[in-house]
């Protein structure tokens, strides 16, 4: 069971990292430091879509 707990913790950490990356991309887009196209590309990469 301990091994299962570690896997869940790692998955939760990955989700938190992804959440932080997405938030940072949105912040940069709102600040105007990223274009819509750049933000879309980075979001796709951060979420593993492309």
C-alpha positions in Angstrom: 0.0 0.0 0.0 2.9 2.4 0.7 3.9 2.2 -3.0 0.4 3.2 -4.0 0.4 6.2 -1.7 3.7 7.4 -3.3 2.2 7.1 -6.8 -0.8 9.2 -5.7 1.4 11.8 -4.2 3.5 12.1 -7.4 0.3 12.4 -9.5 -1.0 15.1 -7.2 2.4 16.9 -7.5 2.2 16.7 -11.3 -1.3 18.1 -11.3 -0.1 21.0 -9.0 2.9 21.7 -11.3 0.6 21.7 -14.4 -1.8 24.0 -12.6 1.0 26.4 -11.8 2.3 26.4 -15.4 -1.1 27.1 -16.8 -1.7 30.0 -14.3 1.7 31.5 -15.2 0.9 31.3 -18.9 -2.5 33.0 -18.4 -0.7 35.7 -16.3 1.8 36.3 -19.0 -0.9 36.5 -21.7 -2.9 39.0 -19.6 0.2 41.1 -19.0 0.8 41.1 -22.8 4.2 39.3 -22.6 2.8 36.4 -24.7 0.6 36.6 -27.8 -2.5 34.5 -28.0 -0.8 32.1 -30.3 2.3 31.8 -28.0 0.0 31.2 -25.0 -2.0 28.6 -26.9 1.1 26.7 -27.9 2.6 26.8 -24.4 -0.7 25.7 -22.9 -0.8 22.7 -25.3 2.7 21.8 -24.3 2.1 22.2 -20.5 -1.0 20.1 -20.6 0.6 17.5 -22.9 -1.9 18.0 -25.7 0.7 18.4 -28.5 
